[in-house]
Amino acid sequence: MNELLAELKKAHELASQFSGGYSERFFGAEEFAKALDIAVSELENGNNVVVEDLYLWFLPTSDWDDFIKLEGLELGQRVSDLLAEYRANT
């Protein structure tokens, strides 16, 4: 869980540097970064309900890729893998 949270925080930091764009669920990178920040805080506080949203946001060719593109490819894959592992064990 600590590794997942650390990677999600890195992802939020990177996402906060982007603006504009769109995805299936968000109207811009700013909205995505805000939602990601809230979800990370919720997960940190023990609210596992957000795991499903996070999982969907980090799937290949999903929201993360729509906004961050190649710059966050490896980080997004690590987060996706960690979320899949976390989901399988909870």
Legacy VTK file of the C-alpha trace (Angstrom):
# vtk DataFile Version 3.0
C-alpha trace
ASCII
DATASET POLYDATA
POINTS 90 float
0.000 0.000 0.000
2.854 2.416 0.781
4.381 1.902 -2.652
0.999 2.450 -4.319
0.415 5.690 -2.412
3.928 6.921 -3.210
3.444 6.264 -6.929
-0.004 7.868 -6.897
1.480 10.980 -5.306
4.136 11.105 -8.028
1.360 10.726 -10.579
-0.576 13.614 -9.052
2.546 15.795 -9.051
3.105 15.077 -12.742
-0.580 15.482 -13.658
-0.622 18.885 -11.944
1.852 20.150 -14.532
-0.569 19.653 -17.441
-3.521 21.691 -18.636
-6.265 21.366 -21.189
-7.161 18.264 -23.136
-10.070 15.955 -22.518
-10.849 12.334 -21.792
-13.905 10.165 -21.413
-14.426 11.225 -17.786
-12.708 14.631 -17.462
-12.913 17.948 -19.283
-9.292 18.837 -18.709
-6.026 17.854 -17.090
-6.721 20.270 -14.247
-9.964 18.474 -13.391
-8.205 15.116 -13.587
-5.387 16.296 -11.290
-7.904 17.579 -8.744
-9.883 14.315 -8.793
-6.643 12.350 -8.486
-5.585 14.413 -5.467
-8.938 13.796 -3.768
-8.852 10.069 -4.547
-5.304 9.688 -3.194
-6.313 11.461 0.025
-9.373 9.230 0.343
-7.290 6.089 -0.175
-4.741 7.312 2.366
-7.578 7.691 4.859
-8.749 4.118 4.302
-11.547 4.710 1.799
-11.037 1.810 -0.613
-14.104 2.775 -2.654
-11.865 5.046 -4.764
-9.716 2.121 -5.915
-12.143 1.283 -8.733
-12.033 4.842 -10.079
-8.265 4.968 -9.815
-7.985 1.617 -11.559
-10.108 2.866 -14.477
-8.185 6.137 -14.727
-4.840 4.337 -15.047
-5.775 1.560 -17.447
-3.797 1.725 -20.695
-5.344 4.197 -23.157
-7.550 5.670 -20.431
-7.594 9.052 -18.673
-3.954 9.026 -17.539
-2.723 8.357 -21.057
-5.128 10.923 -22.534
-3.609 13.728 -20.477
-0.047 12.723 -19.668
0.823 10.813 -22.829
4.371 9.461 -23.249
5.824 11.607 -20.471
4.054 9.502 -17.852
3.912 6.170 -19.650
6.157 4.199 -17.266
4.703 5.782 -14.123
1.177 5.122 -15.356
2.002 1.476 -16.024
3.503 1.054 -12.540
0.425 2.622 -10.942
-1.873 0.461 -13.061
0.011 -2.694 -12.064
-0.003 -1.740 -8.370
-3.717 -0.965 -8.468
-4.445 -4.311 -10.137
-2.431 -6.078 -7.455
-4.140 -4.112 -4.675
-7.600 -4.901 -6.103
-6.750 -8.604 -6.278
-5.706 -8.656 -2.624
-8.583 -6.702 -1.095
LINES 1 91
90 0 1 2 3 4 5 6 7 8 9 10 11 12 13 14 15 16 17 18 19 20 21 22 23 24 25 26 27 28 29 30 31 32 33 34 35 36 37 38 39 40 41 42 43 44 45 46 47 48 49 50 51 52 53 54 55 56 57 58 59 60 61 62 63 64 65 66 67 68 69 70 71 72 73 74 75 76 77 78 79 80 81 82 83 84 85 86 87 88 89
